[in-house]
Amino acid sequence: MKKISTLLLAGALIIPALAEDAAKKAPAGPSPAPAAATVLATAAKVSAPLVLKDGAISQPQQTELADGGKAVFDFTLAKAGIYELYAVVNAAAEDSNSFYLNIDAAPEDPLMVWDIDVTTGFEERVVSWRGKGDADSDEFKPKRFNLSAGAHKLFIVGREPTLLKSVSLRLVAN
């Protein structure tokens, strides 16, 4: 029993010393960037009829592309690659579940309509594009964006009364 107590005491003293030594040997500098960065809706430049209310972007009525409000998000990527875009949205019904969306250029109708699966409250959804499909069968699901390192803009244009709380880009391939 005395040997076990001595071993336990020795182990208790060695583990903190090893952890301290490992911390001293860790490379200095910034920690790696997360795999996905989330940007809140409050970071967007919003124009009417889109509004920012209670931390979410929405518009009160259905509009066509030319009449929809705009939300523009500026972001910078450290690494080029293929990205998917995710958003936390509240798309309560079939008549309030879509936006127009594109990166680095204004979206086009009907190719760049994001038809969102109906949610119960705020839920995360991956962005898709209608393309040559229809509201029930998007051609690009998920939509993947081939982006270079550097500055970019995400353009979201209101289409239906859908709520958007945040967006995040996730690298899926280099």
Secondary structure by P-SEA (a helix, b strand, c coil): caaaaaaaaaaaaaaaaaaaaaaaaccccccccccbbbbccccccccccccccccbbbbccccccccbbbbbbbbccccccbbbbbbbccccccccbbbbbbcccccccccccccccccccbbbbbbbbcccccccccccccccccccccbbbbbbbbccbbbbcbbbbbbccc
